[in-house]
Every structure is written in C-alpha cells, then in structure tokens.
Amino acid sequence: MFTGFNKRAKSRLLKGIIIFVAVTFALGLAYTGTRIGKPAATDQGRPIAVVNGEKITSGAFAEAHQRVLLNQHQQMGNIPPELYGPLRVAVLDQMVQQALLLQEAKKERIKVSSRELNEKLNQQKAGFSSDKEFKQALEYSGLTVGKLRDLLRQQLLLENLINKVKAEAKVSPEEVKKAYQEENKKAPQGPDFEKARPELEKRLKSEAEAKVVDKWFKGVMDSAKIDIFDDEINGIKSAQKGELDKAITYYESALKHDPGNQYVYVDLGIAYQRKKDLDKAVANFKKAVDLSPNDPYMRLLLGNAYKEKGMVEEAAGEFRQASDLGYADILLHLRLNSLFKAMSKDADAKNEEKRIQELQKLIEAQRKAQERQLQEQQQKQDQQKQQSQPSPESQSPQSPEAQGAQKN
C-alpha cells in the first residue's frame, strides 16, 4: 500500500488526467532545449520508481522534469530554489498516476478510435498559425508527429477510462428535490423549481462524478505497489509528513551520490530550519550559496536564516547581494523591501522602493512597445491581405463585346 499522494493531487484527476501532453507540447516554439537548474547525475536507464512492476526511468523523469521547470519558468520567471525539490516530487507523482491509470485502461480494455485520435491531433495543429509553425514546435519540443500521436493516444485512453468510471455516478430525482429544498428553504415545486432543476442536476451530477472517481482512484492507489528510489524525493515526502529526522537522513544519502547538488543543501537547510537548529540551517544554506553564488534566491534563503538567528547585519548583507544579483526581478525587490522594513533598515528599504519604481517604468515602457509592435504587425497583415485581393474591376463581369473580342 502506498499513501504518498495527497487528497489535493487526487482531486485534480477530473481537471487534468495527464500533464505531459500539455507540458511537452504546449511549450511550442518557446522550448529550445534550455536546461534550468542542475540536472541530476543519473544513469538514464536506471529506474527512479517502479509502479506495479513497471519502471519509470531516470531519463524519462529528467526529461519531464526539465519541461515542467521550463513551463514554470515561463509562467513565474525565476523559480525559487526551495521549489525545485517539491516540483520533482510533483512530476514523479504525476508520472506514477499516469502509469497507474494506463495500467487500469489496459485492464478495462479501453480503446481509442482513429477518428478520436485524428480530431485530437487536429486540435493541437489548430493552435498554430501554420503547418510550418506546428512542425517547428514539434522540433523544438523534441517530438515527431508519431510521438505526439502516441502521447495524445495516452491522453485519450485516460479520458475514456475516467469517463467510464464517471458513468457510474447517478443522481436521483429525490436527491435533486432534497438539494433544492435545503438550498432555497422551500418546497421543490412550481416554476422556480423547474427553472432551477437543470442547473442543479448538472451540478449534483458533477459532484457525484468527482466522488466516484476519487473513491475509485483511492482503491487503485491502495492496491498499488510503488517503490521510489530517489533519496531527495523520499526526503521531501518525509518532510511533508513532518518526519524531519527521516527526511534529513534521506537528504544526506542523496548528497553522498551527488555532493554538488545545491538544491539538496537547500532541502537540508529548510529541514534544520523547521527543527529550529539554525546553526545547521545556516551551514547548509551557505553550502548552497557556495555552489550557486550568483543565485539571488539562494542569498535570500541564507539571509532569512541569519535573520531568524538574530544575526541582523549578516542577514542584511545577504539581502543586499540578492538585490544586486536580481536587479531586474521586481518580485524579489518587493520581498526585500518588506524584509528591510521589518529589520528597521530604512535606507535599504528606500533603495528597494527606488528599484521597484525603476522596474515598473521599464515594464510599462516594454508593454507600450509590445502594443506598438502588435499594431504594426496587424497593419502590415491588413495591407498584405488587401494587396492579395483582386481589384473590383478585375472581378466585374465582361461585356458581351469584350468577350467577343477575346474570342476573335
């Protein structure tokens, strides 16, 4: 029995069964093979997890993790180092869910028709302005049309599986009447009830489907045999359950295999910080900073540990370095402004406010420049469209005399 997935993860099943089609391909032209963070030094074929005897390889996991990191980077900007480990956990959780659901689809003999698959592929293509852009997106995402079809087929298998499970959800007329009476404090009858009935039935059916799927998936999870062989991930899962000593043991084991991994030192620092062992927290954050001296968020973590320890000047020094290193990061400066104010460092707080104002002006200027660029592009497209259209004269019917002259 495995209980590593929380209720929140299971409740997302109806919203998005599988993340990897979206994360792998929706990056489109933005994905250029860029790597974010430090890739783990692993044997690509070594299993990072085994799900009912089925391996999830380190190579497949590393590829999915990098794509998720890139997607998060595009949405959030700089990713705080304390989120790298939890993101690894989230990606593996999704991969394990995917493996379990595909296994269930096979057991239930779920099928995907060619028509369904072609419709799904056409939906993907419709998101691009041209076939050329679609092919570029495939290339940049490291995919082929065949690989994309395989991913889409998996997605459809899981959607069809979940739809089969949801079909077991039923809502009786009595349940609809009871819900109406409880919510409106009046008898379920008359024009008001008949008007409200369709929407109420729809909502109750959706809630019933969610309960059926959650109950079914809990059974799938409870009967699954899942083994995870990544010490950092096991450490984070332990920390999430409050088992900090166990987490620390896992992190230390992870560092024996990968001593240059700054993110595991961050994990360790956070664990010791939660244990109120601030000396060890500072020591581990220092090691993380030594490995990534130009990462402003590493400095922020170390500064916060100093601040919690009462070492105000040391904290302020790290915060100042973070400010310089992350000069263009407005969210960082907002955080630093609050920290300096809390430490009564008024001059530093004012400096942060100045940088925030500078960045706000820059962001506004960039926004206006983008608007102008879009307007110019639209005007250019409109002009090209007008030029490509035949003139009214060329489209007007010819007179009989002109037609006769052409024949002669």
Secondary structure, 3 states (H helix, E strand, C coil): CCCCCCHHHHHCCCCCCCCHHHHHHCCHHHCCCCCCCCCCCCCCCCEEEEECCEEEEHHHHHHHHHHHHHHHHHHHCCCCHHHHHHHHHHHHHHHHHHHHHHHHHHHCCCCCCHHHHHHHHHHHHHCCCCHHHHHHHHHHCCCCHHHHHHHHHHHHHHHHHHHHHHCCCCCCHHHHHHHHHHHHCCCCCHHHHHHHHHHHHHHHHHHHHHHHHHHHHHHHHHCCCEEECCHHHHHHHHHHCCCHHHHHHHHHHHHHHCCCCHHHHHHHHHHHHHCCCHHHHHHHHHHHHHHCCCCHHHHHHHHHHHHHHCCHHHHHHHHHHHHHHCCCCHHHHHHHHHHHHHCCCHHHHHHHHHHHHHHHHHHHHHHHHHHHHHHHHHHHHHHHHHHHCCCHHHHCCCCHHHHHHHHC
